Amino acid sequence: MNEFIEYLGEMLRDFGSIQAKRMFGGYGLYHDGLMFGLVAEDTLYLKADDESRPHFEALDLPCFEYLKQGRKIKMSYYQAPADMLEDREQASIWAKRAYAAALRAKAHPH
């Protein structure tokens, strides 16, 4: 297992158990079967939606994007704030926010 993933598991202990599944050369982070985060190149991105996106935008955090057939594809995941990775309480708050966005997305799929 990746050291960064192990560290995230420790930081998110107050939030609850997480599972990491390999995907796209990175990892998807799951809680209770729902993906709420992803790790790409040792950077954590958290699920966001219209309700939670302003928290990320207020900190000028970029969304996750990748190239597909020469086009940039933006996903509904935003880079986690740096202080989240150093403060277990902040980690729990941000993880709960991301998980809530994942629950809303599941309840109202496109």
N, C-alpha and C positions, 0 to 999 in steps of 0.2 A: 504494500500500500504506500502511496505517495506521502511523504512527510507533511506536506502542506495540508492534505486531507486529514491526516491524524491530528494535526494542530487544530483544524477547524472543528473536529469532533470534540476536542477538549474545550475549546472556546464556547461551543454551543451546547455544552452539557446541561446548562440551566434551561435551555429551550426544549431539549428532549433529544431522543436518539435520532441520529441521521444515518442514512445509508448512501454510499457513493458508488455509482455505476459508471464504468468507462463508456465514453461516447465522444465521437469526433476528435479523438486525440486528447480529450480532457475528461472531465467527470461531470455527471449530473448528480446533484445532491437532493435526496429525497427524505421526507418525513411523513410517516403514516401513508406511504405509497404515492405521495404527490411530490413532483419535482418543484422545488422552491428556489433552487440555486444551481449555478454551474461554475465549474472551474476550468479556465483555459489559460495555459501558460502561467500557472501559479497565480492567477488573478481570480478573485471571487466576484461573481455577478449574481445579483438577486432578482427574483421575479418582481415585476412592477406592473401596475395597471393605472387607469385614470385616477383612481383614488390615492395610490401611493407614489406615483411618479413625481409629484411636486417635492417630496422629501429628497429625492435624488437630484432633481433639477436645481433645488436651492443650494446644493453643494457643488453644482456644476460637474456632476459625475456622468461619464459617457455611457451610452448603451452599448451592449454587445453587438457587434456586427461582423459579418464574414463575407467573403467573395464567393459568388456562385455564378459560374459562366460569365465572369467579367463584371457582374453587377454586385453592388453592396446590398446585402440583406441585413436589415436591422431586426433584432429580436426584442422581446419585451423583458429583457434582463438588463439591469444597470450595475455598473461597478460598485462594489460595496465601499463605504467610506473607510479610510485607513484607521480611524480611531476605533471602529468596530472590531478590528482584528487585535486590539490591545486591551479591550475592556469587556469582560464577560457580560456585564449588565447591558452594555450597548449592543453586543453581539446578539443577545437574546431579543432585545427590542426590534432590531433590524430583521432578524430571522422570523419573528412572529409576523411582522409586516409583510414579508415576502410570502410566507405561508398563507396568510390571509388573502393575498392577491391570487395565489394558486387556487385556493378554495373558491374564490369568486369566478375565476376563469373556468373551473370545472362546472360550476353551477350555471354559467351562461356561456357555453361554447359558441364560437363564431358560426 
